[in-house]
Amino acid sequence: MNLLRPGMGSLTALLLLCFMNDTALAAPLNNDIAAGATPAAIGVRETLDTSEATTDGDDAQLNAACGAPATDASVWYAVQGTGQGIVVDVAESRYSAGVMVGVGSPGNLSLVTCGANGVAFVAAANTTYYVIVFDDQADGGGNGGTLNIAFEAIPPPPKVTVSVDPYGTVNIQTGVATISGIYTCTHGDSINVTVNASQNVGRFTVSGSGAFSRANTCDGAPHAWSANVVPENGKFAGGKSLALTFSYACSYFECGTGYTEQTVQLRGGAQ
């Protein structure tokens, strides 16, 4: 006896088709293992669901040198080096993503670099670099998710120049000097200026230091800076003082530095 009601055969077929489609969507990614590593180069960007990716002994072998807490949901990329610096950026992923880079053969890779959110390295010509992106579980759970990965050229190193104004001020009550100037910087996330000043006051030499820092102003335009220089052994006074400044601007990858020496005339007054 056929116990199926009219239309049940079609419904059963539809449910079976949906189950088959779900099974296909849940299949492991091709680049879940080293043998399926996706070719990549500067300019490649990809959004990928890694929630069905796994981890294996090849991940563990390279992670022995990296020390990430986990290498879950790992996916592999292969980069042919051309002598350029490469940034692998996964910071926009929807989970806590880490990156390892190795050279050699999968299962016997030598670590080049590793880190959370992204890494940078110089890819030597005629060398294959394996890039492994994984869930390091720093967010406390889950298995992968939406990976947003970008392979980009390392930006130029930061450049910074700092000038010191020939006139400054001094608070005659506290002996604190204020020294200022102009800076420009490019390709940096922040600028830092350290000021060391010395002044002969009577028979003694008074010295002191101060600092200035600012983020998100390395746009190539001139900007004013100012630092209070606190004396370490006495008080600064009105008159000439020698100011030495060391400046540096840093990006995510590296820093650029500058140095300036300037005689500053301090003008005294209560402040």
C-alpha positions in Angstrom: 0.0 0.0 0.0 1.3 3.4 -0.9 1.1 5.6 2.2 2.4 8.8 0.6 -0.2 11.5 0.2 -0.5 13.3 -3.1 2.5 15.6 -3.5 4.6 13.9 -0.9 6.8 12.4 -3.6 7.7 15.8 -4.9 8.3 17.1 -1.3 10.6 14.2 -0.6 12.6 14.9 -3.7 12.8 18.6 -2.9 14.1 17.9 0.7 16.6 15.4 -0.7 17.9 18.0 -3.2 18.2 20.6 -0.4 20.1 18.1 1.7 22.5 17.4 -1.2 23.0 21.1 -1.8 23.8 21.7 1.9 26.2 18.8 1.9 28.0 20.3 -1.2 28.3 23.7 0.5 29.8 22.1 3.6 32.6 20.4 1.6 36.1 21.4 2.6 37.8 24.2 0.7 40.3 23.3 -2.0 43.0 25.3 -0.2 42.2 23.7 3.1 45.5 21.7 2.6 48.9 22.5 1.2 48.4 20.6 -2.0 45.5 22.9 -2.9 47.2 26.1 -2.0 45.7 29.1 -3.9 48.2 31.0 -6.1 48.5 34.6 -4.8 50.4 37.7 -5.7 50.4 41.5 -4.9 46.9 42.8 -5.8 45.0 39.6 -4.9 42.0 40.1 -2.6 39.6 37.5 -1.5 36.6 36.9 0.8 36.2 33.3 1.8 34.1 31.3 4.2 36.5 29.2 6.2 34.0 27.8 8.7 34.4 24.3 7.2 38.2 24.4 7.0 40.3 22.1 9.1 43.8 21.9 10.5 46.4 19.2 10.1 50.0 18.2 10.8 51.4 20.6 8.2 49.9 23.5 10.1 51.3 22.1 13.4 54.8 21.6 12.0 55.1 25.3 11.0 53.4 26.5 14.2 56.0 24.8 16.3 58.2 27.7 15.4 55.5 30.4 15.5 53.7 29.5 18.7 50.1 30.5 17.9 47.6 29.2 20.4 45.7 27.4 17.7 45.7 26.9 13.9 42.1 26.0 13.4 40.3 26.5 10.1 43.5 27.0 8.1 43.7 27.8 4.4 46.8 27.9 2.3 48.1 30.3 -0.4 51.3 30.1 -2.5 53.3 33.2 -3.5 56.1 33.2 -6.0 58.7 35.7 -4.9 59.8 38.5 -7.2 62.1 40.4 -4.7 59.2 42.6 -3.6 58.0 43.3 -0.1 54.5 41.8 0.5 51.9 42.6 3.1 49.3 39.9 4.0 46.4 41.7 5.6 43.6 39.7 7.3 42.6 42.3 9.9 39.1 42.8 8.4 38.1 39.2 8.8 35.1 38.4 11.0 37.1 36.2 13.4 40.5 36.4 15.0 42.8 35.5 12.1 46.5 34.8 12.2 49.1 34.3 9.5 52.2 32.2 9.1 54.6 32.3 6.2 57.0 29.5 5.5 59.5 28.4 2.8 60.5 24.8 1.8 58.2 21.8 1.5 54.8 21.5 3.3 55.5 19.4 6.4 59.1 20.6 6.5 58.7 24.4 6.2 61.0 27.0 7.7 59.2 29.9 9.4 59.7 33.3 7.7 57.3 35.3 9.9 53.9 35.0 11.7 51.5 37.2 13.5 47.9 38.2 14.3 45.9 40.3 11.8 48.7 40.3 9.2 52.4 40.1 8.4 54.9 41.7 6.1 57.9 40.0 4.4 60.2 40.4 1.5 59.7 37.6 -1.0 63.0 36.6 -2.6 62.9 36.0 -6.3 62.4 32.5 -7.6 61.2 31.3 -4.2 57.8 29.8 -3.2 56.3 31.1 0.0 53.4 29.3 1.6 51.0 31.6 3.4 48.8 29.9 6.0 45.8 31.8 7.4 44.1 30.3 10.4 41.7 30.9 13.4 44.0 31.5 16.4 41.0 31.3 18.7 41.9 34.6 20.4 38.2 35.5 20.3 37.4 32.5 22.4 35.6 30.1 20.1 34.1 29.1 16.8 35.9 27.7 13.7 36.9 30.3 11.2 34.2 32.4 9.5 34.4 35.1 6.9 38.0 35.7 5.9 39.0 38.9 4.2 42.5 38.6 2.9 44.5 41.1 0.8 48.0 40.8 -0.6 49.6 44.2 -1.0 52.9 45.8 -1.6 54.8 47.1 1.5 54.3 50.9 1.5 57.4 53.2 1.3 59.1 53.7 4.7 58.0 56.7 6.7 59.8 60.0 6.2 60.0 62.8 8.8 61.6 66.2 9.1 61.4 68.4 12.2 62.4 72.1 12.6 62.9 73.9 15.9 61.8 77.5 16.3 64.7 79.9 17.2 62.7 81.3 20.1 61.1 79.6 23.0 59.7 80.5 26.4 60.5 79.6 30.0 58.5 79.8 33.1 60.7 81.6 35.6 58.9 80.2 38.5 59.1 76.5 37.6 62.1 76.7 35.2 60.2 74.7 32.6 61.0 75.6 29.0 58.6 75.4 26.1 60.2 74.6 22.8 58.3 74.3 19.5 58.7 73.9 15.8 57.2 72.4 12.6 57.2 68.8 11.4 56.2 67.0 8.2 55.9 63.3 7.8 54.6 60.8 5.2 53.7 57.1 5.2 53.4 57.0 9.0 50.7 56.4 11.5 52.2 58.6 14.2 54.9 61.2 14.9 57.0 61.4 18.0 59.5 64.1 18.9 61.9 63.9 21.8 63.6 67.2 22.9 66.8 67.3 25.0 67.9 70.8 26.0 70.9 72.2 27.9 71.7 75.7 29.2 74.5 77.3 31.0 73.0 79.1 34.0 75.8 80.7 36.1 78.4 78.1 36.9 76.0 75.2 36.2 74.6 73.5 33.2 70.9 72.7 33.4 69.6 69.9 31.3 66.1 68.5 30.7 63.9 66.7 28.3 60.4 66.7 26.9 58.3 65.0 24.3 55.5 65.5 21.7 53.5 62.8 19.9 50.5 62.9 17.5 48.7 60.3 15.5 47.1 60.4 12.0 48.9 63.6 10.9 51.6 62.1 8.6 50.0 63.5 5.5 52.9 65.4 4.0 51.6 68.8 5.2 53.5 71.0 7.8 52.1 70.8 11.3 53.1 72.7 14.5 54.5 70.8 17.5 55.4 72.0 21.0 56.9 70.3 24.1 57.4 71.3 27.7 61.1 70.6 28.6 61.3 69.8 32.3 64.7 70.5 33.9 66.4 67.7 35.7 68.9 69.6 37.8 67.8 73.2 38.5 65.8 75.6 36.4 66.0 76.9 32.9 66.3 80.7 32.6 66.0 83.4 30.0 68.8 83.3 27.5 70.3 80.9 25.0 69.7 77.2 25.2 70.8 74.3 23.0 68.0 72.1 21.9 68.5 68.7 20.4 65.5 66.9 18.9 65.2 63.3 17.8 62.0 62.5 15.9 60.5 59.4 14.4 57.4 58.5 12.5 56.2 54.9 12.4 53.9 52.9 10.3 52.6 49.4 11.0 55.8 47.9 9.6 58.7 50.3 10.2 59.8 53.7 11.4 61.7 56.7 9.8 63.8 59.0 11.9 65.1 62.6 11.9 67.6 64.7 14.0 67.8 68.4 14.5 70.2 70.7 16.5 69.2 74.3 17.2 70.2 77.1 19.5 67.0 78.5 21.1 66.6 81.9 22.7 64.4 81.4 25.8 62.2 84.4 26.8 61.4 84.4 30.5 58.1 85.2 32.1 55.6 84.0 34.6 53.0 81.6 33.0 
